[in-house]
Amino acid sequence: MATKNWALDPAHSEILFKVKHLVISTVSGSFGEFSGSATTPEDTFEGGEVSISIKAASINTNNGQRDGHLRSEEFFDAENHPEITIKTTSIEQVSDDDYTIKADFTMRGVTKQVTFKGEYGGTATDGYGNKKVGLEVTGKINRTDYGLNWNAVIEGGGLTVSEEVKLIGNLQFTEQ
């Protein structure tokens, strides 16, 4: 079976996260700088490999003060750990468009296995003749597993920032 090589198209992709703040609302953010590639058997991700590298300092929550704090040693420590990486260890098709994706997720020098849900978006050819494939990926991590331990107790005993972080990747790849 022939394999295909794909490059992540950052102009048509996004990497987002959501985290609860004060237990009552959700703060969303994104990363502006990332790259990646995929190798697939034909046009399915089953049995393929995906690798993503994210620049931690490119975090954007639409609040400069918060973004600065997130880049600091108390969170990403972006100066000493500039990259967040995700490298799949297995991709299993569970229905027509749905996948279970297991990956090594590395942040702040700590690597843990994370399971993501993947939804195949299909293939299309753009106006320039480039073949594209889409994949939406969702999952959750516990930020304290990676040394992102900063928090403050609020009145009533809750925490300022949830330990659970939801991750969303809307990924479009171009065939190479």
C-alpha positions as CSV (number, residue, x, y, z in Angstrom):
1,M,0.0,0.0,0.0
2,A,1.4,3.4,-1.0
3,T,1.8,6.1,1.6
4,K,1.2,9.8,1.3
5,N,3.1,12.6,2.9
6,W,1.3,15.7,4.0
7,A,2.4,19.1,5.4
8,L,0.2,21.0,7.9
9,D,-1.2,24.1,6.3
10,P,-1.1,26.7,9.2
11,A,-3.1,29.3,7.2
12,H,-6.1,26.9,7.3
13,S,-5.5,25.3,10.7
14,E,-5.9,26.3,14.3
15,I,-4.8,24.9,17.6
16,L,-7.1,26.0,20.5
17,F,-7.6,25.3,24.2
18,K,-10.3,26.0,26.8
19,V,-9.9,26.1,30.6
20,K,-12.3,26.9,33.4
21,H,-11.7,30.1,35.3
22,L,-13.1,30.5,38.8
23,V,-15.2,27.3,38.1
24,I,-17.9,29.5,36.5
25,S,-16.6,30.5,33.1
26,T,-14.3,29.3,30.3
27,V,-11.3,31.1,29.0
28,S,-10.3,30.2,25.4
29,G,-7.0,30.7,23.7
30,S,-5.0,29.7,20.7
31,F,-1.4,29.2,19.5
32,G,-0.4,31.3,16.5
33,E,2.8,29.5,15.5
34,F,2.9,25.8,14.8
35,S,4.0,23.3,12.2
36,G,3.3,19.6,11.4
37,S,3.3,16.7,9.1
38,A,1.4,13.5,8.5
39,T,2.1,10.2,6.7
40,T,-0.9,8.2,5.8
41,P,-1.8,5.1,3.9
42,E,-3.7,6.6,1.0
43,D,-6.5,9.0,2.1
44,T,-7.2,7.5,5.5
45,F,-5.5,8.4,8.8
46,E,-5.8,4.7,10.0
47,G,-2.3,3.5,10.8
48,G,-0.8,6.8,9.8
49,E,1.4,9.2,11.8
50,V,0.9,12.8,12.7
51,S,3.5,15.1,14.3
52,I,2.8,18.6,15.5
53,S,5.1,21.2,17.0
54,I,3.7,24.3,18.7
55,K,5.6,27.4,19.8
56,A,4.6,27.9,23.5
57,A,5.4,31.6,23.3
58,S,2.8,32.1,20.6
59,I,-0.1,31.7,23.1
60,N,-2.9,34.2,22.7
61,T,-5.9,34.6,25.0
62,N,-6.6,38.2,23.9
63,N,-5.2,39.5,27.2
64,G,-1.6,40.6,27.1
65,Q,-1.1,40.4,30.9
66,R,-2.5,36.9,31.1
67,D,-0.5,35.8,28.0
68,G,2.7,37.1,29.7
69,H,1.9,35.1,32.8
70,L,1.2,32.0,30.8
71,R,4.6,32.3,29.1
72,S,6.4,32.6,32.5
73,E,8.0,29.9,34.6
74,E,4.7,29.5,36.5
75,F,3.0,28.0,33.4
76,F,4.7,27.2,30.0
77,D,8.2,28.5,30.9
78,A,8.4,29.2,27.2
79,E,12.0,30.5,27.4
80,N,13.3,27.2,28.7
81,H,10.7,25.0,27.0
82,P,9.9,26.7,23.7
83,E,8.1,23.8,22.0
84,I,5.0,21.7,22.8
85,T,5.0,18.6,20.7
86,I,2.4,15.9,19.8
87,K,3.5,12.7,18.0
88,T,1.0,10.0,17.4
89,T,1.7,6.5,18.5
90,S,-1.4,5.0,17.0
91,I,-4.4,6.1,14.9
92,E,-7.4,3.7,14.8
93,Q,-10.5,4.3,12.7
94,V,-13.6,3.5,14.8
95,S,-16.3,4.5,12.3
96,D,-16.5,6.1,8.9
97,D,-15.1,9.5,9.9
98,D,-14.1,8.9,13.6
99,Y,-10.7,7.9,14.9
100,T,-9.1,7.2,18.3
101,I,-5.7,8.8,18.3
102,K,-3.0,8.0,20.9
103,A,-0.1,10.4,21.1
104,D,2.9,11.3,23.1
105,F,2.2,14.9,24.3
106,T,5.3,16.8,25.5
107,M,5.2,20.0,27.4
108,R,7.8,21.5,29.7
109,G,10.0,18.5,29.1
110,V,7.4,16.0,30.4
111,T,5.9,13.4,28.0
112,K,2.6,11.6,28.7
113,Q,0.4,9.5,26.5
114,V,-2.9,11.3,25.7
115,T,-5.9,9.9,23.8
116,F,-7.7,12.2,21.4
117,K,-10.8,11.8,19.3
118,G,-10.3,12.5,15.7
119,E,-13.0,13.4,13.1
120,Y,-12.0,13.0,9.4
121,G,-13.1,16.1,7.4
122,G,-12.5,14.6,4.0
123,T,-10.4,15.5,1.0
124,A,-10.6,18.3,-1.5
125,T,-8.5,19.9,-4.2
126,D,-8.0,23.6,-3.9
127,G,-8.1,26.2,-6.7
128,Y,-4.4,25.7,-7.3
129,G,-4.6,21.9,-7.8
130,N,-3.3,21.0,-4.3
131,K,-4.9,18.0,-2.6
132,K,-6.0,18.8,1.0
133,V,-7.2,16.6,3.8
134,G,-8.9,17.7,7.0
135,L,-8.9,16.4,10.6
136,E,-10.5,17.8,13.7
137,V,-8.9,16.5,16.9
138,T,-10.2,17.0,20.5
139,G,-8.9,15.8,23.8
140,K,-8.1,16.8,27.4
141,I,-5.0,17.0,29.5
142,N,-4.3,17.7,33.2
143,R,-2.0,20.6,33.1
144,T,-0.4,19.7,36.5
145,D,0.9,16.5,34.9
146,Y,3.3,18.7,32.9
147,G,4.4,21.0,35.8
148,L,1.9,23.8,35.1
149,N,1.0,23.9,38.8
150,W,0.3,27.6,39.5
151,N,-3.1,28.2,41.1
152,A,-4.8,30.3,43.8
153,V,-7.6,29.3,46.1
154,I,-10.7,31.5,45.8
155,E,-13.3,32.3,48.4
156,G,-15.4,29.2,49.1
157,G,-12.3,26.9,48.4
158,G,-12.4,26.6,44.6
159,L,-9.3,27.1,42.4
160,T,-8.7,30.1,40.1
161,V,-7.8,27.9,37.1
162,S,-9.0,24.3,36.4
163,E,-6.4,21.6,36.1
164,E,-8.3,20.1,33.1
165,V,-7.5,21.7,29.8
166,K,-9.6,21.0,26.7
167,L,-7.6,20.9,23.4
168,I,-8.9,21.4,19.9
169,G,-7.0,21.1,16.7
170,N,-8.7,21.9,13.4
171,L,-6.0,20.7,11.0
172,Q,-5.7,20.9,7.3
173,F,-2.9,19.1,5.5
174,T,-1.5,19.6,1.9
175,E,-0.2,16.6,0.0
176,Q,3.5,16.8,-0.7
